[in-house]
Amino acid sequence: MLEVSGLGGLILLALDIWAIVSIIGSGASTGRKVLWCLLVLILPLIGFIIWLIAGPRSGRATV
């Protein structure tokens, strides 16, 4: 199993918190938000990468 500690763990924690805040602020349904949050919490590194590639986007428009 992959173990992240020290500075890498702190960076991963910050990225996971950012992902969860973005998921909650997205326009996805409540059920999808819960599933994405669980994925990021249960599998922090892999869940973050999957969310980064395929996760729901925030409601903000990007230019």
PyMOL Python script that loads the backbone (N, CA, C, O; Angstrom):
from pymol import cmd

cmd.read_pdbstr("""\
ATOM      1  N   MET A   1       0.841  -1.175   0.000  1.00  0.00           N
ATOM      2  CA  MET A   1       0.000   0.000   0.000  1.00  0.00           C
ATOM      3  C   MET A   1       0.894   1.248   0.000  1.00  0.00           C
ATOM      4  O   MET A   1       1.962   1.270   0.611  1.00  0.00           O
ATOM      5  N   LEU A   2       0.432   2.261  -0.689  1.00  0.00           N
ATOM      6  CA  LEU A   2       1.188   3.501  -0.807  1.00  0.00           C
ATOM      7  C   LEU A   2       1.000   4.342   0.452  1.00  0.00           C
ATOM      8  O   LEU A   2      -0.126   4.634   0.853  1.00  0.00           O
ATOM      9  N   GLU A   3       2.109   4.725   1.067  1.00  0.00           N
ATOM     10  CA  GLU A   3       2.046   5.567   2.254  1.00  0.00           C
ATOM     11  C   GLU A   3       2.723   6.894   1.948  1.00  0.00           C
ATOM     12  O   GLU A   3       3.862   6.940   1.482  1.00  0.00           O
ATOM     13  N   VAL A   4       1.993   7.971   2.221  1.00  0.00           N
ATOM     14  CA  VAL A   4       2.523   9.313   1.983  1.00  0.00           C
ATOM     15  C   VAL A   4       2.685   9.985   3.340  1.00  0.00           C
ATOM     16  O   VAL A   4       1.750  10.012   4.140  1.00  0.00           O
ATOM     17  N   SER A   5       3.879  10.530   3.599  1.00  0.00           N
ATOM     18  CA  SER A   5       4.107  11.191   4.877  1.00  0.00           C
ATOM     19  C   SER A   5       4.925  12.451   4.663  1.00  0.00           C
ATOM     20  O   SER A   5       5.426  12.697   3.566  1.00  0.00           O
ATOM     21  N   GLY A   6       5.057  13.241   5.705  1.00  0.00           N
ATOM     22  CA  GLY A   6       5.862  14.452   5.646  1.00  0.00           C
ATOM     23  C   GLY A   6       5.232  15.520   4.773  1.00  0.00           C
ATOM     24  O   GLY A   6       4.016  15.717   4.780  1.00  0.00           O
ATOM     25  N   LEU A   7       6.078  16.203   4.026  1.00  0.00           N
ATOM     26  CA  LEU A   7       5.623  17.299   3.174  1.00  0.00           C
ATOM     27  C   LEU A   7       4.683  16.800   2.079  1.00  0.00           C
ATOM     28  O   LEU A   7       3.716  17.483   1.741  1.00  0.00           O
ATOM     29  N   GLY A   8       4.953  15.621   1.522  1.00  0.00           N
ATOM     30  CA  GLY A   8       4.076  15.036   0.504  1.00  0.00           C
ATOM     31  C   GLY A   8       2.682  14.793   1.043  1.00  0.00           C
ATOM     32  O   GLY A   8       1.694  15.029   0.347  1.00  0.00           O
ATOM     33  N   GLY A   9       2.594  14.322   2.276  1.00  0.00           N
ATOM     34  CA  GLY A   9       1.292  14.096   2.904  1.00  0.00           C
ATOM     35  C   GLY A   9       0.540  15.384   3.127  1.00  0.00           C
ATOM     36  O   GLY A   9      -0.677  15.435   2.951  1.00  0.00           O
ATOM     37  N   LEU A  10       1.252  16.428   3.513  1.00  0.00           N
ATOM     38  CA  LEU A  10       0.625  17.732   3.728  1.00  0.00           C
ATOM     39  C   LEU A  10       0.101  18.313   2.418  1.00  0.00           C
ATOM     40  O   LEU A  10      -0.990  18.883   2.376  1.00  0.00           O
ATOM     41  N   ILE A  11       0.881  18.165   1.353  1.00  0.00           N
ATOM     42  CA  ILE A  11       0.451  18.648   0.039  1.00  0.00           C
ATOM     43  C   ILE A  11      -0.770  17.854  -0.433  1.00  0.00           C
ATOM     44  O   ILE A  11      -1.722  18.435  -0.953  1.00  0.00           O
ATOM     45  N   LEU A  12      -0.747  16.535  -0.255  1.00  0.00           N
ATOM     46  CA  LEU A  12      -1.885  15.703  -0.646  1.00  0.00           C
ATOM     47  C   LEU A  12      -3.132  16.079   0.149  1.00  0.00           C
ATOM     48  O   LEU A  12      -4.226  16.122  -0.412  1.00  0.00           O
ATOM     49  N   LEU A  13      -2.987  16.350   1.437  1.00  0.00           N
ATOM     50  CA  LEU A  13      -4.115  16.774   2.253  1.00  0.00           C
ATOM     51  C   LEU A  13      -4.707  18.079   1.732  1.00  0.00           C
ATOM     52  O   LEU A  13      -5.927  18.208   1.627  1.00  0.00           O
ATOM     53  N   ALA A  14      -3.853  19.046   1.405  1.00  0.00           N
ATOM     54  CA  ALA A  14      -4.332  20.325   0.877  1.00  0.00           C
ATOM     55  C   ALA A  14      -5.050  20.128  -0.460  1.00  0.00           C
ATOM     56  O   ALA A  14      -6.088  20.746  -0.697  1.00  0.00           O
ATOM     57  N   LEU A  15      -4.513  19.280  -1.331  1.00  0.00           N
ATOM     58  CA  LEU A  15      -5.150  19.020  -2.623  1.00  0.00           C
ATOM     59  C   LEU A  15      -6.495  18.322  -2.449  1.00  0.00           C
ATOM     60  O   LEU A  15      -7.452  18.630  -3.161  1.00  0.00           O
ATOM     61  N   ASP A  16      -6.574  17.381  -1.504  1.00  0.00           N
ATOM     62  CA  ASP A  16      -7.835  16.694  -1.253  1.00  0.00           C
ATOM     63  C   ASP A  16      -8.887  17.650  -0.696  1.00  0.00           C
ATOM     64  O   ASP A  16     -10.056  17.570  -1.073  1.00  0.00           O
ATOM     65  N   ILE A  17      -8.483  18.550   0.192  1.00  0.00           N
ATOM     66  CA  ILE A  17      -9.423  19.542   0.724  1.00  0.00           C
ATOM     67  C   ILE A  17      -9.920  20.442  -0.402  1.00  0.00           C
ATOM     68  O   ILE A  17     -11.108  20.753  -0.474  1.00  0.00           O
ATOM     69  N   TRP A  18      -9.006  20.860  -1.283  1.00  0.00           N
ATOM     70  CA  TRP A  18      -9.392  21.687  -2.433  1.00  0.00           C
ATOM     71  C   TRP A  18     -10.375  20.931  -3.329  1.00  0.00           C
ATOM     72  O   TRP A  18     -11.346  21.515  -3.811  1.00  0.00           O
ATOM     73  N   ALA A  19     -10.132  19.646  -3.555  1.00  0.00           N
ATOM     74  CA  ALA A  19     -11.022  18.833  -4.383  1.00  0.00           C
ATOM     75  C   ALA A  19     -12.405  18.732  -3.760  1.00  0.00           C
ATOM     76  O   ALA A  19     -13.409  18.861  -4.461  1.00  0.00           O
ATOM     77  N   ILE A  20     -12.471  18.503  -2.454  1.00  0.00           N
ATOM     78  CA  ILE A  20     -13.763  18.357  -1.781  1.00  0.00           C
ATOM     79  C   ILE A  20     -14.531  19.669  -1.811  1.00  0.00           C
ATOM     80  O   ILE A  20     -15.741  19.665  -2.037  1.00  0.00           O
ATOM     81  N   VAL A  21     -13.859  20.784  -1.590  1.00  0.00           N
ATOM     82  CA  VAL A  21     -14.528  22.088  -1.667  1.00  0.00           C
ATOM     83  C   VAL A  21     -15.054  22.328  -3.080  1.00  0.00           C
ATOM     84  O   VAL A  21     -16.161  22.840  -3.248  1.00  0.00           O
ATOM     85  N   SER A  22     -14.275  21.966  -4.093  1.00  0.00           N
ATOM     86  CA  SER A  22     -14.706  22.121  -5.481  1.00  0.00           C
ATOM     87  C   SER A  22     -15.883  21.205  -5.806  1.00  0.00           C
ATOM     88  O   SER A  22     -16.800  21.598  -6.527  1.00  0.00           O
ATOM     89  N   ILE A  23     -15.855  19.998  -5.279  1.00  0.00           N
ATOM     90  CA  ILE A  23     -16.960  19.059  -5.505  1.00  0.00           C
ATOM     91  C   ILE A  23     -18.239  19.614  -4.898  1.00  0.00           C
ATOM     92  O   ILE A  23     -19.288  19.593  -5.541  1.00  0.00           O
ATOM     93  N   ILE A  24     -18.166  20.107  -3.675  1.00  0.00           N
ATOM     94  CA  ILE A  24     -19.353  20.635  -3.003  1.00  0.00           C
ATOM     95  C   ILE A  24     -19.897  21.853  -3.736  1.00  0.00           C
ATOM     96  O   ILE A  24     -21.110  22.057  -3.774  1.00  0.00           O
ATOM     97  N   GLY A  25     -19.018  22.668  -4.320  1.00  0.00           N
ATOM     98  CA  GLY A  25     -19.447  23.854  -5.045  1.00  0.00           C
ATOM     99  C   GLY A  25     -19.871  23.594  -6.476  1.00  0.00           C
ATOM    100  O   GLY A  25     -20.278  24.519  -7.179  1.00  0.00           O
ATOM    101  N   SER A  26     -19.781  22.339  -6.920  1.00  0.00           N
ATOM    102  CA  SER A  26     -20.126  22.026  -8.305  1.00  0.00           C
ATOM    103  C   SER A  26     -21.642  21.961  -8.487  1.00  0.00           C
ATOM    104  O   SER A  26     -22.400  21.988  -7.517  1.00  0.00           O
ATOM    105  N   GLY A  27     -22.057  21.877  -9.726  1.00  0.00           N
ATOM    106  CA  GLY A  27     -23.476  21.802 -10.047  1.00  0.00           C
ATOM    107  C   GLY A  27     -23.998  20.383 -10.106  1.00  0.00           C
ATOM    108  O   GLY A  27     -25.125  20.168 -10.553  1.00  0.00           O
ATOM    109  N   ALA A  28     -23.223  19.412  -9.672  1.00  0.00           N
ATOM    110  CA  ALA A  28     -23.637  18.008  -9.717  1.00  0.00           C
ATOM    111  C   ALA A  28     -24.742  17.744  -8.702  1.00  0.00           C
ATOM    112  O   ALA A  28     -24.950  18.524  -7.772  1.00  0.00           O
ATOM    113  N   SER A  29     -25.443  16.633  -8.893  1.00  0.00           N
ATOM    114  CA  SER A  29     -26.496  16.249  -7.954  1.00  0.00           C
ATOM    115  C   SER A  29     -25.873  15.878  -6.607  1.00  0.00           C
ATOM    116  O   SER A  29     -24.676  15.605  -6.515  1.00  0.00           O
ATOM    117  N   THR A  30     -26.696  15.873  -5.582  1.00  0.00           N
ATOM    118  CA  THR A  30     -26.211  15.577  -4.229  1.00  0.00           C
ATOM    119  C   THR A  30     -25.606  14.178  -4.152  1.00  0.00           C
ATOM    120  O   THR A  30     -24.576  13.986  -3.506  1.00  0.00           O
ATOM    121  N   GLY A  31     -26.225  13.214  -4.795  1.00  0.00           N
ATOM    122  CA  GLY A  31     -25.710  11.849  -4.775  1.00  0.00           C
ATOM    123  C   GLY A  31     -24.332  11.749  -5.408  1.00  0.00           C
ATOM    124  O   GLY A  31     -23.453  11.066  -4.884  1.00  0.00           O
ATOM    125  N   ARG A  32     -24.140  12.428  -6.537  1.00  0.00           N
ATOM    126  CA  ARG A  32     -22.835  12.408  -7.208  1.00  0.00           C
ATOM    127  C   ARG A  32     -21.784  13.113  -6.358  1.00  0.00           C
ATOM    128  O   ARG A  32     -20.633  12.679  -6.307  1.00  0.00           O
ATOM    129  N   LYS A  33     -22.175  14.201  -5.691  1.00  0.00           N
ATOM    130  CA  LYS A  33     -21.232  14.904  -4.817  1.00  0.00           C
ATOM    131  C   LYS A  33     -20.762  13.990  -3.697  1.00  0.00           C
ATOM    132  O   LYS A  33     -19.574  13.940  -3.381  1.00  0.00           O
ATOM    133  N   VAL A  34     -21.709  13.261  -3.096  1.00  0.00           N
ATOM    134  CA  VAL A  34     -21.366  12.344  -2.001  1.00  0.00           C
ATOM    135  C   VAL A  34     -20.422  11.254  -2.499  1.00  0.00           C
ATOM    136  O   VAL A  34     -19.436  10.935  -1.835  1.00  0.00           O
ATOM    137  N   LEU A  35     -20.717  10.684  -3.662  1.00  0.00           N
ATOM    138  CA  LEU A  35     -19.853   9.629  -4.204  1.00  0.00           C
ATOM    139  C   LEU A  35     -18.453  10.147  -4.498  1.00  0.00           C
ATOM    140  O   LEU A  35     -17.472   9.474  -4.183  1.00  0.00           O
ATOM    141  N   TRP A  36     -18.339  11.334  -5.096  1.00  0.00           N
ATOM    142  CA  TRP A  36     -17.016  11.899  -5.390  1.00  0.00           C
ATOM    143  C   TRP A  36     -16.256  12.182  -4.092  1.00  0.00           C
ATOM    144  O   TRP A  36     -15.063  11.895  -3.997  1.00  0.00           O
ATOM    145  N   CYS A  37     -16.942  12.743  -3.097  1.00  0.00           N
ATOM    146  CA  CYS A  37     -16.279  13.031  -1.817  1.00  0.00           C
ATOM    147  C   CYS A  37     -15.781  11.747  -1.158  1.00  0.00           C
ATOM    148  O   CYS A  37     -14.667  11.704  -0.635  1.00  0.00           O
ATOM    149  N   LEU A  38     -16.606  10.706  -1.185  1.00  0.00           N
ATOM    150  CA  LEU A  38     -16.183   9.422  -0.609  1.00  0.00           C
ATOM    151  C   LEU A  38     -14.971   8.866  -1.344  1.00  0.00           C
ATOM    152  O   LEU A  38     -14.049   8.345  -0.715  1.00  0.00           O
ATOM    153  N   LEU A  39     -14.964   8.973  -2.677  1.00  0.00           N
ATOM    154  CA  LEU A  39     -13.824   8.481  -3.450  1.00  0.00           C
ATOM    155  C   LEU A  39     -12.542   9.212  -3.054  1.00  0.00           C
ATOM    156  O   LEU A  39     -11.499   8.586  -2.865  1.00  0.00           O
ATOM    157  N   VAL A  40     -12.622  10.530  -2.930  1.00  0.00           N
ATOM    158  CA  VAL A  40     -11.436  11.315  -2.565  1.00  0.00           C
ATOM    159  C   VAL A  40     -11.001  11.017  -1.130  1.00  0.00           C
ATOM    160  O   VAL A  40      -9.805  11.004  -0.840  1.00  0.00           O
ATOM    161  N   LEU A  41     -11.951  10.779  -0.238  1.00  0.00           N
ATOM    162  CA  LEU A  41     -11.597  10.498   1.154  1.00  0.00           C
ATOM    163  C   LEU A  41     -11.038   9.083   1.344  1.00  0.00           C
ATOM    164  O   LEU A  41     -10.102   8.883   2.118  1.00  0.00           O
ATOM    165  N   ILE A  42     -11.613   8.105   0.639  1.00  0.00           N
ATOM    166  CA  ILE A  42     -11.181   6.722   0.824  1.00  0.00           C
ATOM    167  C   ILE A  42      -9.862   6.444   0.103  1.00  0.00           C
ATOM    168  O   ILE A  42      -8.999   5.738   0.626  1.00  0.00           O
ATOM    169  N   LEU A  43      -9.711   7.001  -1.093  1.00  0.00           N
ATOM    170  CA  LEU A  43      -8.481   6.815  -1.880  1.00  0.00           C
ATOM    171  C   LEU A  43      -7.889   8.192  -2.183  1.00  0.00           C
ATOM    172  O   LEU A  43      -8.077   8.707  -3.286  1.00  0.00           O
ATOM    173  N   PRO A  44      -7.184   8.794  -1.238  1.00  0.00           N
ATOM    174  CA  PRO A  44      -6.766  10.186  -1.387  1.00  0.00           C
ATOM    175  C   PRO A  44      -5.998  10.502  -2.664  1.00  0.00           C
ATOM    176  O   PRO A  44      -6.368  11.441  -3.369  1.00  0.00           O
ATOM    177  N   LEU A  45      -4.957   9.768  -2.987  1.00  0.00           N
ATOM    178  CA  LEU A  45      -4.142  10.088  -4.165  1.00  0.00           C
ATOM    179  C   LEU A  45      -4.856   9.692  -5.453  1.00  0.00           C
ATOM    180  O   LEU A  45      -5.009  10.509  -6.361  1.00  0.00           O
ATOM    181  N   ILE A  46      -5.287   8.446  -5.527  1.00  0.00           N
ATOM    182  CA  ILE A  46      -5.954   7.960  -6.735  1.00  0.00           C
ATOM    183  C   ILE A  46      -7.285   8.680  -6.934  1.00  0.00           C
ATOM    184  O   ILE A  46      -7.630   9.044  -8.059  1.00  0.00           O
ATOM    185  N   GLY A  47      -8.036   8.888  -5.849  1.00  0.00           N
ATOM    186  CA  GLY A  47      -9.313   9.600  -5.941  1.00  0.00           C
ATOM    187  C   GLY A  47      -9.136  11.021  -6.439  1.00  0.00           C
ATOM    188  O   GLY A  47      -9.942  11.507  -7.233  1.00  0.00           O
ATOM    189  N   PHE A  48      -8.080  11.695  -5.977  1.00  0.00           N
ATOM    190  CA  PHE A  48      -7.813  13.062  -6.431  1.00  0.00           C
ATOM    191  C   PHE A  48      -7.496  13.079  -7.923  1.00  0.00           C
ATOM    192  O   PHE A  48      -7.992  13.933  -8.657  1.00  0.00           O
ATOM    193  N   ILE A  49      -6.675  12.141  -8.366  1.00  0.00           N
ATOM    194  CA  ILE A  49      -6.310  12.093  -9.786  1.00  0.00           C
ATOM    195  C   ILE A  49      -7.538  11.805 -10.653  1.00  0.00           C
ATOM    196  O   ILE A  49      -7.724  12.436 -11.694  1.00  0.00           O
ATOM    197  N   ILE A  50      -8.372  10.860 -10.231  1.00  0.00           N
ATOM    198  CA  ILE A  50      -9.592  10.552 -10.982  1.00  0.00           C
ATOM    199  C   ILE A  50     -10.509  11.769 -11.011  1.00  0.00           C
ATOM    200  O   ILE A  50     -11.073  12.096 -12.055  1.00  0.00           O
ATOM    201  N   TRP A  51     -10.661  12.445  -9.862  1.00  0.00           N
ATOM    202  CA  TRP A  51     -11.497  13.643  -9.823  1.00  0.00           C
ATOM    203  C   TRP A  51     -10.934  14.724 -10.735  1.00  0.00           C
ATOM    204  O   TRP A  51     -11.691  15.405 -11.427  1.00  0.00           O
ATOM    205  N   LEU A  52      -9.626  14.888 -10.746  1.00  0.00           N
ATOM    206  CA  LEU A  52      -8.993  15.909 -11.575  1.00  0.00           C
ATOM    207  C   LEU A  52      -9.282  15.673 -13.053  1.00  0.00           C
ATOM    208  O   LEU A  52      -9.465  16.624 -13.812  1.00  0.00           O
ATOM    209  N   ILE A  53      -9.324  14.413 -13.459  1.00  0.00           N
ATOM    210  CA  ILE A  53      -9.559  14.071 -14.860  1.00  0.00           C
ATOM    211  C   ILE A  53     -11.049  14.067 -15.202  1.00  0.00           C
ATOM    212  O   ILE A  53     -11.439  14.600 -16.240  1.00  0.00           O
ATOM    213  N   ALA A  54     -11.881  13.479 -14.355  1.00  0.00           N
ATOM    214  CA  ALA A  54     -13.273  13.214 -14.737  1.00  0.00           C
ATOM    215  C   ALA A  54     -14.317  13.781 -13.788  1.00  0.00           C
ATOM    216  O   ALA A  54     -15.510  13.557 -13.997  1.00  0.00           O
ATOM    217  N   GLY A  55     -13.916  14.498 -12.764  1.00  0.00           N
ATOM    218  CA  GLY A  55     -14.859  14.948 -11.757  1.00  0.00           C
ATOM    219  C   GLY A  55     -15.730  16.107 -12.190  1.00  0.00           C
ATOM    220  O   GLY A  55     -15.486  16.733 -13.222  1.00  0.00           O
ATOM    221  N   PRO A  56     -16.760  16.390 -11.384  1.00  0.00           N
ATOM    222  CA  PRO A  56     -17.643  17.511 -11.683  1.00  0.00           C
ATOM    223  C   PRO A  56     -16.907  18.839 -11.545  1.00  0.00           C
ATOM    224  O   PRO A  56     -16.061  18.997 -10.665  1.00  0.00           O
ATOM    225  N   ARG A  57     -17.222  19.764 -12.392  1.00  0.00           N
ATOM    226  CA  ARG A  57     -16.586  21.080 -12.367  1.00  0.00           C
ATOM    227  C   ARG A  57     -17.410  22.043 -11.535  1.00  0.00           C
ATOM    228  O   ARG A  57     -18.613  21.852 -11.359  1.00  0.00           O
ATOM    229  N   SER A  58     -16.769  23.067 -11.029  1.00  0.00           N
ATOM    230  CA  SER A  58     -17.473  24.075 -10.231  1.00  0.00           C
ATOM    231  C   SER A  58     -18.428  24.870 -11.106  1.00  0.00           C
ATOM    232  O   SER A  58     -18.332  24.845 -12.332  1.00  0.00           O
ATOM    233  N   GLY A  59     -19.338  25.567 -10.471  1.00  0.00           N
ATOM    234  CA  GLY A  59     -20.335  26.342 -11.192  1.00  0.00           C
ATOM    235  C   GLY A  59     -19.784  27.613 -11.829  1.00  0.00           C
ATOM    236  O   GLY A  59     -20.490  28.282 -12.583  1.00  0.00           O
ATOM    237  N   ARG A  60     -18.536  27.950 -11.535  1.00  0.00           N
ATOM    238  CA  ARG A  60     -17.918  29.160 -12.081  1.00  0.00           C
ATOM    239  C   ARG A  60     -17.565  28.978 -13.549  1.00  0.00           C
ATOM    240  O   ARG A  60     -17.109  27.912 -13.961  1.00  0.00           O
ATOM    241  N   ALA A  61     -17.779  30.021 -14.328  1.00  0.00           N
ATOM    242  CA  ALA A  61     -17.407  29.978 -15.745  1.00  0.00           C
ATOM    243  C   ALA A  61     -15.920  30.267 -15.875  1.00  0.00           C
ATOM    244  O   ALA A  61     -15.374  31.126 -15.183  1.00  0.00           O
ATOM    245  N   THR A  62     -15.276  29.534 -16.774  1.00  0.00           N
ATOM    246  CA  THR A  62     -13.855  29.782 -17.021  1.00  0.00           C
ATOM    247  C   THR A  62     -13.710  30.453 -18.379  1.00  0.00           C
ATOM    248  O   THR A  62     -14.412  30.124 -19.336  1.00  0.00           O
ATOM    249  N   VAL A  63     -12.789  31.395 -18.436  1.00  0.00           N
ATOM    250  CA  VAL A  63     -12.576  32.139 -19.682  1.00  0.00           C
ATOM    251  C   VAL A  63     -11.208  31.821 -20.234  1.00  0.00           C
ATOM    252  O   VAL A  63     -10.827  32.345 -21.281  1.00  0.00           O
TER     253      VAL A  63
END
""", "prot")
cmd.dss("prot")
cmd.show_as("cartoon", "prot")
cmd.util.cbc("prot")
cmd.orient("prot")
